[in-house]
Amino acid sequence: MREIRFYITPSGRSPVEEFLDSLSGKQAQKVIWVLRVVEEMGIVPAQYFKKLPGTDDLWEVRVQHGGDTFRLLGFFEGPRLVILVSGFSKKAQAIPRQEISVAEERKREYESRRRDDE
């Protein structure tokens, strides 16, 4: 099974927690339910979790709630640990390039800090 953790910025903020706090109660419940699916299922259906092609090994958690679409972006650290670095409400078919850039930058920053801690 997998473990999900939220990225913490160097200043101590958690962008994913901030995103979850911006959602309604029912929206946040659905996101948490999908995160549990990602953690607990051996093979997660692509409707909930898939690798983003053309990125620096980013993965997306995909959430549908009513007419709303939410995405959380992250990456694997090792075989089981998923670090989620951002969340957003998806309006268009494609994921905005800016969201991918932010996620890739946070991944690089996270990996740099991990190397510095070793």
N, C-alpha and C positions, 0 to 999 in steps of 0.2 A: 504494500500500500504506500501511498504518498503522504507527505506532511507539507502543509502550506504555511508559510510565514509571510508577513508583510515587511517590505523594505522600509527601513528607517533612514531618513536623510542625515547628513552629518550634523545638522542643527537639531535633530531629535523629532522631526515631524514624520508622520506616517501618511503618505498621500492616499493609500488605499483606505485607511480608516476614515480619513477626511471625506473621501468619495462616498463611502458607505453611510456616513453621518448625514450626507446631503440627500439621501434617498428617503422615500416614505417608508413606513414600517413594513408594509407588505412587499415593497420592492426589495428592501434589505433582507427580509426573510427569504425571498426567492434566491437572492445572490448567495446567502449563507447555505441554503439547501444545495445549490449547484456546487459550491466549494466542498461540501461534504461528499457529494457524488465523486468529485475529482479525487478526494483523499481516499475514499473507501473502495471504489471499484478498481479491479485489476486492469480491465480494458474499458476506458471511458469512451462513450459514444462521441463522435466528432461534433455532434450538435452542442456539446458542452465544453470540449477541450480539444484543441488541435494546434499543431505547429504552424507558425506563420512562415510561408515560403518567402525567400528573398530578404530575410532579416538575419541578425546575428543570434541565431538559435532562440528566438522569442517564441513563446507559446501564448495562446489566448484562451481565457475562460469565457465562454459564451453564455449569456443569460437572456432569455425572453420572458417578459412579464406583461401580459396584456399586449398593448401595442408598443411597448417600450423594449428597446434593445440595449443591453449593457455589455461592456467588454472590460475584462481585467487582463493586463499584460504582465508577463513574468518570464522567468527562465528557470532551468534546473540547475541546482548546485548538487552535483553527485547524482546517483540514480533515483533517489526518492524525494529529495527536498525541492519544493517549488517556492521560489521567492517572487511574490507578486509586487510589482513596482508602480503600477498605475491603474486607474479605473476611470471609465468615462461612459457617457451616454452616446450611443452610436446613432447618427442621423442618416448617413449615406450608406450606400452599398459597401464601398471600400473603407478600410480603416484609414483615417487621416494620417498622412505621412508625418505630420508633427507629433502625433501620439507615438508612432514607432520610434522617431528620433529621441523623444524624451525617455522612452523605455530603454533604448539601447544605451543612452548616456548614463542612466541610473545603473544599468547592469555593469558598465565599465567602472563606474565609481565604486560600486559595491565590491567588485572583484579586486580593485586596487586597495581598498581598505582591508579586505581579507588577507591579501598578500602582505600588507604592512603589519598585520597582527601576528603573522607567523614568525 
